[in-house]
Amino acid sequence: MRAGEGLRPPDPFRERPAFSRLRTQDDMTLAALAELGPLLVVCLPALQTAVCRKWLERVAGSRGEQEANGRRYILVHMGSDDDARAAFEPFDLHYVARIADPERELYAHFGLGEAAPGLLARVASKVRGDHPIGDPAQAPGAFLVEGDETAPAALGAP
C-alpha cells in the first residue's frame, strides 16, 4: 500500500457524475451543496407550461416549512438560466438554486422518463396555449438527497 492510500473517505458522488458536473447559477455543484446539508431536488416539467406553474406553486407553498427543517431546494429545468429566472420570479423563487439541464441528465439519473403518453402531453400543451421551454412530455419529480442517500419526496397537494 502506498502512502496516503485508503485514507480518503469514499466519494458518494462517484456513481452520480451529473452531481459533480452540472452547476447552479452560483457555480455550485449538487455534490458540493449536498455536503452542506439535505437537498430537495425538484426536476421540473417544461418551463412556461401549466404543469410547471403547478409545481412551482407547490414549491413556493412548502418552501418555508422545508427550509425550517434544514432542507434546501434545488430547481432543475430544461431551459436557460434567464428562462428559469423569469419563470420562477412570480413565485418568489428566482433566488433559489437552479440548474439548467437541457440534456436531462439529472432527470435520467432520478429515473424520470417521458410522461405517459408523451405525444398527448405535447399536444395538450399546445392546445392550452403554452409556450414550453423544454419537452412538455418530460415527467417531473422531487427527491430528497441527504448524504449519499436519495429518496422520492412529496411536495404537498398540487
C-alpha positions in Angstrom: 0.0 0.0 0.0 1.3 3.4 -1.0 1.4 6.4 1.4 -2.0 8.1 1.7 -3.8 5.2 0.0 -7.0 4.2 1.8 -7.2 7.4 3.9 -9.7 9.2 1.8 -13.4 8.5 2.5 -15.3 7.1 -0.5 -16.8 9.6 -2.8 -20.6 9.1 -2.6 -21.0 11.0 -5.9 -18.7 8.9 -8.0 -21.7 7.0 -9.2 -23.5 10.3 -9.9 -21.4 12.1 -12.5 -24.1 14.8 -13.1 -23.9 15.7 -9.4 -20.3 16.7 -9.8 -20.6 18.3 -13.3 -23.8 20.3 -13.5 -23.7 23.6 -11.7 -26.2 26.1 -10.2 -26.4 29.7 -11.3 -24.0 30.4 -8.4 -21.5 27.9 -9.8 -22.1 25.2 -7.1 -22.4 21.5 -7.9 -25.0 19.3 -6.4 -22.2 17.3 -4.8 -20.9 20.4 -3.0 -24.4 21.5 -1.9 -25.2 18.0 -0.6 -22.2 18.2 1.6 -23.7 21.3 3.3 -27.0 19.6 4.2 -30.1 17.9 2.9 -31.4 18.9 -0.5 -34.8 18.8 -2.1 -34.1 18.4 -5.8 -37.1 19.2 -8.0 -36.9 18.2 -11.6 -39.5 20.5 -13.2 -41.5 19.8 -16.3 -41.1 22.2 -19.3 -41.0 25.8 -18.2 -43.9 28.1 -19.3 -46.5 25.4 -19.0 -49.5 25.0 -16.7 -48.0 21.8 -15.2 -44.7 23.7 -14.4 -46.6 26.5 -12.8 -48.4 24.0 -10.6 -45.1 22.5 -9.5 -43.7 26.0 -8.7 -46.8 26.8 -6.7 -46.2 23.6 -4.6 -42.5 24.5 -4.1 -43.4 28.1 -3.1 -46.1 26.8 -0.7 -43.8 24.3 1.0 -40.6 26.3 0.9 -40.9 27.9 4.4 -41.5 24.5 6.1 -38.8 22.7 4.2 -36.2 25.5 4.9 -37.2 25.4 8.6 -36.4 21.7 8.6 -32.9 22.4 7.1 -33.7 21.4 3.6 -32.5 23.4 0.7 -34.4 23.5 -2.7 -32.6 22.9 -6.0 -34.8 23.5 -9.0 -33.7 21.6 -12.2 -35.1 22.8 -15.5 -34.5 22.3 -19.2 -34.2 26.0 -20.3 -31.6 28.7 -19.9 -30.9 30.5 -16.7 -32.7 33.6 -17.9 -35.7 31.5 -18.8 -35.7 29.9 -15.4 -35.3 33.2 -13.5 -38.3 34.7 -15.4 -40.4 31.6 -14.8 -39.5 31.5 -11.0 -39.9 35.2 -10.3 -43.7 35.3 -10.0 -43.4 32.6 -7.3 -40.6 34.4 -5.4 -38.3 31.5 -6.3 -35.9 33.4 -8.5 -33.1 33.3 -5.8 -33.5 29.6 -5.2 -30.6 27.5 -6.5 -31.3 26.3 -10.0 -29.6 24.0 -12.5 -30.1 24.1 -16.3 -30.2 20.5 -17.5 -31.3 20.7 -21.2 -29.8 17.2 -21.8 -31.9 15.9 -18.9 -29.0 14.1 -17.2 -30.5 14.6 -13.7 -33.9 13.6 -14.9 -32.4 10.3 -16.2 -30.4 9.9 -13.0 -33.5 10.0 -10.9 -35.3 7.6 -13.3 -37.7 10.2 -14.8 -38.6 9.4 -18.3 -41.3 10.6 -20.6 -44.7 11.2 -19.0 -47.2 8.7 -20.5 -48.3 9.2 -23.1 -45.7 11.7 -24.3 -47.3 12.7 -27.6 -50.6 13.5 -25.8 -48.7 15.8 -23.3 -47.1 17.7 -26.2 -50.4 18.2 -28.0 -52.2 19.2 -24.8 -49.5 21.7 -24.0 -50.1 23.3 -27.5 -53.9 23.2 -27.1 -53.6 25.1 -23.8 -51.6 27.8 -25.5 -48.4 27.0 -23.5 -45.1 28.1 -25.0 -43.0 25.3 -23.4 -39.3 25.7 -22.8 -38.1 22.0 -22.7 -40.1 18.9 -23.5 -43.7 19.0 -22.2 -43.7 15.2 -22.1 -40.8 15.1 -19.6 -42.0 13.6 -16.3 -41.3 15.9 -13.3 -40.2 14.6 -9.8 -38.9 15.6 -6.4 -36.2 13.9 -4.5 -34.6 14.3 -1.1 -30.8 14.0 -1.3 -29.2 13.5 2.1 -25.5 12.5 2.0 -25.3 9.6 -0.4 -29.0 8.6 0.1 -31.7 9.6 -2.3 -35.5 9.1 -1.8 -38.6 10.4 -3.6 -40.1 13.4 -1.9 -43.6 14.7 -1.7 -44.2 18.5 -2.0 -47.8 18.6 -0.9 -51.0 18.7 -2.9 -50.9 20.3 -6.3 
